[in-house]
Amino acid sequence: MTKLPLSLSVLSGVVLLSACGGTAFNKYDASLPRHSLPAEQAAAPSPVAGKMQAIAGAGVRTQANTPLASAEPGRENYSKLEELSVKAVSAEPVSTFSIDVDTASYTNVRRFLQAGQLPPKDAVRVEEMINYFPYNYPHQAGSRPFAVYTEIAPAPWGVDKHLIRIGIKAQDIKAALLPAANLVFLVDVSGSMNEPNKLPLLQASLKLLVDQLKAGDHVSLVTYASGTKVVLEPSADKNQIKRAIDQLVAGGGTAGAAGIQLAYQMARQGFIKGGINRILLATDGDFNVGVTSIDALKEMVEKEREAGVSLSTLGFGMGNYNDALMEQVADIGNGNYHYIDNLNEGQKVLVDEMSSTLATVAKDVKIQVEFNPEQVKEYRLIGYENRQLKREDFNNDKVDAGDIGAGHTVTALYEVTFAGKAGYLEPLRYEAKPAKKTTQSDELGFLRLRYKAPDGKNSQLIEIPLQRRDVLNSFNQASNEFRFATAVAGFGQLLRNGRYISDFNYAKVAAIAGNARGDDTFGYRGEFLQLVKLAKSLTPAAAESGRD
C-alpha cells in the first residue's frame, strides 16, 4: 500500500437541507479529449418533469450537463446517467474528475429497497454508495489537510481485471474544536412538506444538531412557502431555537429561490470571519420557480460561495422528491448533499459526522490519472459519471470541483486491464506499436491531485506514481477497506444493470462484504448486508441466476 500525508483551515459555508465539481503535463505524451455523455430526453412528460426540463434548459445541471429523467412519471426526478465506458490507454491515457463526498444516493436507494422496490437505475450513483461508509484510512501527521492511499489488486469479477483504489482521508476535527458557527436553517414549509417523513423528520433532525451547538455558535431560521419569513434572528439560545423549529407548520406554495436569497441575507448578517458560515435548506426540492429565477439562483449561489458562504442540501421525503435539483444546488454552492430517510440518518449526518458536514478542510479537489500504455491496455472509472472534467480543467484553478470536510474519507476505483491481456475492446488493425520503452516502464500510471486551502485561490499539487510492484497477487490479500469498497461498487453496478460485471451477483457481493466487515462500530456495514439480501429477493430469479 502506498500512502502519502497531505495546514488545516476551515471554510465558511451555507448548508442547504432538502427533501429530497491550463493543460496537464502528459508524462507519457498522449492527449485525452473530454468524455461526453449522450444527450437524452427527460422521461415521462408531466407538470413536475416539464418544470425540471425548464430548469435543465436554464443551465442548472450537473458538471457533466446530464439531462433529467423521472423515476416515476410526474413524481421523482433524477439526472440521467450513462455508465462510463472503457477507454483504450493508447487513445485516451488521461482520466480527470472531481471528487464527490455526497452520500444521498445510498440512503435513497435504502429507502427504495426497504419499501420493497428496486431503485430506478438513475437514482444509483455508485461513488455515493461507496463514500457513504467511513473507511479506516489513518490520517498521517503532516502539513497537508488530507492523506492519500493507493492499493491495487485483482478484481473479483471479469477475466484478467485489476482494481486500483484511490483513498483520501481528511484530517479530523473534534466537534468541540470546530470554529464558531453561523448556521442558517432554511426550511421549506410548503404544502408538499406536510408528511411525517418530511417536516416532522426535518424538525427532529435539526434539533439533534442544535443540541451539539457550543459557545460562540448561533442559528437563524428562515422559512419559505408562498412567501418567505425570518422566524428567528441569529440566536445562541438552544431552547429558543428549538421552540422556533417546533412551531413550524406546512402549507402553501414553494417560493424556493426567494427563500434562499433571504437565507443568504441572514448568513451575511450573522457572518463570523474565520468561522463556519453555512445555510441549511430543508425541502423536498419541489421549487416553484421559473427559468429566470433559476438563472438568478445559480449566479447568486456562485457569488456567495466566493464570499465565504457555502450551501449544502439535505433531502427528505418521497413522491415529489427532486434529487436532480438538490444535487446540482449543492454542487454549485460548494456544499454536500445528503438524503435523510429516518432519524438515525439525521444522527449520522448532523451529529456523528457533524465536523465533516460543516467544516471544509480542502476545496476544489481534483484527481487525474495518466495511465502508462506499456503497462495498462484499458481502464474505466467506476462511478463519478457527473463529475467528469476536461483534461485541461485539472490545472485551471477557475474550474470548480468538490470539497472535503473534516474527517471525510473519499474512495475512487478504476478497473484496468494490463497490457498483453484480453480486454473489452477489439484490437485495432492499424494500431501503432510503441516506439521505445520509457524510463518509467514499471509504472502503471501517475496519480495527480490538486486542491486549495478553504480560503485559498491557488491550488497545490500532489503526485504519486502507481507501481507495478505494488500489485497484490490475489483479491483476498487486499485490505478489508479495499474489499468492502469493491463489494459496494459491485452492488451499485448490479442495481444499475452495469455492462461490465456479468459474472458478478448479489451472493458474491454479500460474501465479500461479510468477510470484509471489520470493525463496524455503527452497524453501517451490517445494514448494507441486509440491503444486499433485499435487492437479491426483489430481483427476478432469471436475472440473478444469469449472473452465476
N, C-alpha and C positions, 0 to 999 in steps of 0.2 A: 504494500500500500504506500503510495506517495502522498505526503502531506506537507503543506506549506502554511505557516502562520500568516495571516493577513494583518490613529489615535481616535478615539471614540468621541463623537459628539452626537447631539440629538436634534433632529429636525422638528420644527414646529409643524403642526398639521391639523387638518379637518377630518373628522370621521363621518361618513355617511352610512346610516343604518337603514336598510331597506328590506321589504318583504321580498320580498323576493330575496411596450414598454418603448472625412478625408479617406481615403483608400487604405485598407490594411496592407501591411507588408506581407507578401506571399513568400514564405520560406522555400516552398517547392516550385515557385514560378508557374502558377496557373491562375486562372480567373474564375469567378463564380457569378453568374447572373442572378438576379433576385428570383426566388421561388414564388410564383404567382398562384393563388388559389383560383379555381374556376368560379366565375360569377353565375350563381343560380338564383332563380326567383324564390321569394319567400312563399311558403306553403300556406294553403287554406285561407282564401280571402275572407275577411271579417272586419268588423269595426276596429278591434284591437290590432289585428295583423296589418290592416291598412294604415293605422297610426304608426306602427313600427316601421313600415315601408317608407312612410313620410320622414320618420326620424333618420332612417338609413340614407335617404336622399339628401338630408341636410348635412351629411358628412360626419355624424357622430357614430363611429363604428369602432371595431377593434383594430389593433395595429395592422392586421393583415387585410383590413377592409372587407371582411366577410359579410355576406348578406344575411338576412334574418330568416329563420324558419320557425314554424309553430308546431309544438308538440301535440297540442290538441286544438283543433280549429277554433280560432277566436278566443283562445284561453291563455295558454302559456307560450312564451316566446323565447327562442334560443338562437344564437348565432349559428349559421350553417358552417360546419367544419368538415373539411376534406382531409383525411389521413395523409400525413406527409409521405411522399413517395421515396423509393430507393434512389440513391444518387450514385453514379459512377464517379469514382475519385479522379479518373483520367480527364473527365469533362468538368466536374464541379467539386474541386477538392476542399472548398471552404464553406463552413456552415456557421451562421451568425444568428443569435436570437437574444431576446430579453429574458431575464429571469422572471419567475412568477411565484408569488407566495400566497396567492389566493387559495382558499380551501372550499369555496361554496359548492363546487361540483360534487364533492364527496358526500356532503350532508344532504344535498338534494337527491342524489342517487339513493342514499339510505332511505330517504322519505318515500321514494317510489317503491323500493323493494319491501319495506316494512308495511306498505299498503297493499302488497300482493301484486305488484305490477313491475314489469321490466321498464327501465327508463328509456325515453327516446334517445337515440344514439348521440344527438347533438347536445344533450344535457351532460354527456360524459366527456370531460376534459381530463385526459389521462394524467397530465402533470399536476393538476389539482388533487386528483385521487392520491398520487404518490406523496405530495407535500402536505397532506392533511396530518400525517404522522410525524411526531418528533423522532429523530434518529440520533443515535449515540455517536455523534461526531465530536470528540472533545476539542474545545477551543484551546489553541496554543497561545501562550502569552506572547505578545509582540506589539508592534506599532500599528498594525492594521486592524480594522474592525471585524474582520472575519478570516477564518482559515479555510483552505481548500484541500479536499481529499480526492484521490482517484483510486479506482480499483477496476481490474479487468479480469474477466473470467468467461468460460464458455456459457452460452445461453441455454436455458432448459427447453428451448423449442428450436425447430428447424434443424438443418444439417450444416455443420461447419460454421455455425454462427457464434459470435462472441459479443459480450456486452461491455461497454465502457461506462462506468458510473462516475459522474462528477458530483461531489458533495460539498456543500458550503455550510459552515457553522458560524453564525454571528456571535460576537461577544454578548453575553447576557448581562442584564442589569436587574438587580433585585428591585421589586416594586418600591420599597422604602427609599431607594436611592435615585429614583427617577426624578428628573427636573419637575418643577411646578407645572401643573397642567391647567390650561384654559380650554375646557370642553364645552361644545355647544351641542345639545341634544336637539336635533331637528326631526320632529315626529309627524308622520302622515296620520291625520285623524279623519281622513275622508271616509265615506260610507263603506268603501271596499275593505277597510281595516276592521270592520265590526264583526270579527270572527274570533273564536277562542285562541286559534293558533297565530293570530296576528297581533292586535293591540294589547290584549292581556298578557301574552307571552313577552311581547316587547317591553311592557311596563315592568314585569318581573325581572327581565334580564337587565334592564337599565339600573334597577335598584341594587342588583348584585354589584354592579360597577361602582355605584355611589358609596357602598359600604367600604370600598377599597381606597377612597379618597384620603389624602393626608393633608397636613398643614400646608397652606400655600396654594392648594388646588381650588378651583371654583368651576361652577357649572351654570350655563344658561340654558333655557328651554324655549324653543320656538316650535309652533305648530303651523300646519297648513292643511286646508281643506278647500272650501270655496274661497276663502281668504286666508290671510296669514296673521299671526298673532305672537307677540312676545309674552309668554306665560310667566317667565321668570328671568329677571335680570341676573347678572353674574352673582352667584351666591356660594359661600363655603359652608353653609348650614345644611348638614346632611338631612335632618328631619324636614326642613323647608323644601329641599329638593325632592324628597320622596313624596311629600304631600302634593306638590305640583304635578308629579308624574301620576299619582293615584287619581287626580281629578280629571284626567284626560278622557274624553268621550268621542267616539267616532260618529261622523255624519257630514254629508256634503260632498262637493266635488274634489278635484285634486289639482290645485294650482302649485305644482311642484317647483317650477322654475322660480316663481316669486318667493317661495319658502326658502329655497337655497340662497337667494340673494339676501334675504333678511338674516339668515343664519351667518353669512359672511360678515354682515354689518355687526352682529353681536360678537363674532370672533375678533374683529378689529377692536371693538370697544373693550374687550377683556384681554387683549393681546399681552402675552408675557414674553418679553425679549429673552431669548436663550432658553425658553421653556417649550412645553408641548402645547401647541395650539391646534385643536382638532375638532371638526364638526362630526357629529354622529346623526345621520339621517335615517329615520326608521320608516320604511314604506314597503308596499308590495310591488313598487315600481310602476304602478299604473298612472303615470303622469298625464294629465290632460293639458298638454301644451302643444303649440303649433310649431311649424318648421322654424319660424323666426326666433321663437323663444329658445329652441334647442341650440341654434347657432349662437345666440347670446349667452346661453348657459355654458357652452363649450369655451367660448372666449373668456368668460368670467372665471371659470374654474382654472384655466391655464394661467390667467393673470394672478389669481390669488395664491396659487401654489408657489409662484416665484416670489411672492411677498412673505412666504413662510407659513402659509396656512394650507394644509393638505386635507384631502377628503377621502374617506373610506365608506364602503357600503356594507350593510348587514341585511340580509334578506329574511323575510317572514312570510308564511302562508303559502297557499296554493290556489289553483283555479285561474286567476288572472295574473299569475306570477310572471314578472318580466325580467328574466335572467339576463337577457342580452343587454338591456339598458343599464342594469345595475353594474355589470362587469365593466362596461365602457366608461361610465361616470367615474368609477373608482380608478381606472387606468389613467384617465385624464387628470384626476385630482391627486396623483402621487399617493394613493391610498391602497388599501387591500379590500378584498371582497369576501365576506363570509355569509353563509346561509344558516340561520338558526331555526332548527325544526323542533327543539324541545329545550327545557330549562337546563339540562345537563350541558348542552352545547353552548348556551349562554354563559354558563360557569366556565367552560373551557376557554372560550374566546375572550371574555371580559374579566375573568378573574385569574385562572390558571396561566393564561398566556397574555396577561394584560401588558407586560413590557413589550412584547413583540407586536401586539395590536396597536399600541400607542406610540412607541418610541422608535424612530428610524435611526439606524447607525450607518447606513450607506445607501446612496441613491443612484439611479441611472446605471444599474448593474447590467453589463452585457457580457455574453460569453461567445467566444469564437474558437472553433476548432479547425485547424488545417490538417488534412489527412495526407500522409505520405503514400504516393501511388506505388512505391516499391514494396510497401508492406500491406496496404489496405486496398482492396479492389472496389468494395461498395460500402455504403453506410446509409443509415436512416436514423433520424432523431425521433424518439418516441414521445408523442405529445407536442406541446408548445406550438400547435398549428397557428394560433392567432398571436404568437409572439415573435414571428419571423422578422428579421431585419435584413436590409441590404448589406452587402459586404462593406461598402464604404461608410455605412452608418456606425460601424464599430469605432472608428476614430473621430467621428463627428460629435463633439460634445453638445451640440444643439439638439441632437436627437434624444428624445425622452425614452427611458426604459424603466424597468421595475426597481422597486426599493426593497431593502431588507430591514426588518425590525430586530430589536434586541432579542437575542436568543433564537432567532429563526434558524431552521435548517431548510436548505433547498437542495433538491436532488434532480439531476437530469441523466437520462440513459440514452446512449447510442448503441444500436445494433450494427455490427460490422462483419464483413466477410473478408478474410485475409487474402492476399494475393496468392494465386495458384489454386484456390478453391472455387468450386462451382457456386455461383451467386444467383440472384434473381434475374439478372439482365443477360440477354443473349450477347455473346462476344461480337464485337464489330469486325466485319470482314476486312476493313481497311484501317483498323486501329494502329496508330503509330507505336512503335516499340520505344521504350526509354533509351535515350542516347547513352547514358552512363549512370553509374551509381553515384549517389550523393554521399557526402561525408556524414550525413545523419541517417544512414541506412538502417540503423537499429530502431529508429523512432517510428512508432505507428502514426504519430501526428504531434501537433504542437497546440497546446491549450493556452488561450489568452483570455484574460478577464479585464474589464475596465469598470471603474466605479468612481463616484465622487463622494467626498465628505458631505454630510447632510446640509451644510451651509456652503459647500464649495461650488466653484464654477468650472474648474478644470479637473479632468479625470486622471486617475492614476492607473498604471498598467501592471498586471501580474502575468508572468509567463511560466509555463510548466511543460516540459517535454513528456510525452506519453511513450514509455519504453516497452519494447517487445519483451525484454527480460522480466518485466513485472507481471506478465500474463500468467494467471494461475492454471494449473493443469486440469482442474475439474470445477464444476459449479459448486459442488459440496464443500470445496476448500474455501469458498468465499465467506465473508463475514455474515453474521446474522442480518446486519443492516442492508447489505447488498442483496441477499436472498429475499428478504421481506419486501424491499422496494421492487424487486423483479416480480414477485408474486402480485403485488398491487398493479404494476404496469401490465402484466398479463391479464389480470381481471378486467381492467379498464378496456383493453383491446378486445376482449371477448364480448363485453357489453356493447361495444361499437361494431361488432362483427368485423374486426380487423382482418386485413388481407394477408398478413404475414405470419400468423401463428396457427396455421391449420391443424397441426398435430398437438395443440395445447388444449386443455379443457379445464373446467371448474374443479374437478377432482385433483388435478395436478397443482392448481393454484392453492387449494386447501392444504395439500401435503407439504408444499414448500413453506407456506405461511405458518403452518402449525409447528414445523421444525425450526423456524427462524423467529419464533415469537419473542424470545429473550425476556428481558425484564420489562414486563408490560404493566407498569405502575398504575396507570389509569384505566386499564382494560380496553384501550382502543383496538389493539390487535386481536384480542379475543372477540370483540364485537365484529371486526372485519370477517373473521371466520364464519360467524353466523350469517353475515350478508352473502358470503360466497355460497353457503348452503341454500339460502333463499333464492338466489339467482339460478342455481342449478335446478331447484324444484320448479321454478317458473319457466325454464327453458324447455321447449318441446324435446321429447326424448330423442327424436330423429336427429335434431340439430346437435345435441350434445354427444350422442354416440358417434356421429360423423367425424368428431374431432379425436376420437380414441386412437 
